[in-house]
Amino acid sequence: LELCSYFDESEVLIIAGASPTAFFHDKGYYDEENKRYMVDLEGKILVFLDQPHFQLLEKLRPLLSHDKKELAYKITDKSKGGSLRTKNVIVRGYPSVVFCTVKLDPDEQEKTRLFLLSPEVDEGKLKQTINLLGKRHGDRDLYDGMIRKNIRLTLLKQRIFKIRSTKIKNIIIPDVDNVVERFCKDRRLRPRDQRDFPRIMSLIKAHALLNCFKREPNGQYGIKANDVDIDAGFQLYEQISEANELGLPPIALDIYNKVFLPIFTGSGLTRQ
């Protein structure tokens, strides 16, 4: 929610909850010519304040996979007379989708479609968080003024605004063979790598976009990524790759490494 404040309000959809069909009804408009509903999620950030209904997640899987730019859904709806009828819904775009859950074992289908992240819970971070909460709840106006005067946050918001105004649509990674070789090195390839590899490509492109003013142009609305972007993409991914490729939240793997491994003797562990 804090990060959402860096983006234009029109780009962020914060949803407390939605049924599988209501999500498509509410965000769409009717295309009279083609007799279908259109849901345009291009350039949107969808933030679910809680884990979405499991059936809604199931319906969103092709969207999370970025299978196609436009996805066709058929949903049923009741007419005024009470009979069921089919509606054709086209969902367009590749939105960023974020939700929070306390489940340590997400569904296998979501594990390969999403980055699994865990917030830091060390004492130093929590103390800073509580200190910030104290300032926010103690004097909201003073807190807002402090945030507005933070030059780094201001510069970041300005950069995001300027990047948006460039209307960059295409980011080229010239040395893609190097990226492929680097990903495959010392790795026994598995089917899920077909989903993990595009994530690294996306991180490389994201880093290039964040630094687009220092990147070589490629046409009117394109830029070329460079070696700095490739290194940054791999460095970001490596921080969470082990846990994600095991299908675990990072905090679960951290507990295993810090608690279980040090006392493991090779013959198992007692419950105690």
Disulfide bonds with the S-S distance in Angstrom:
none
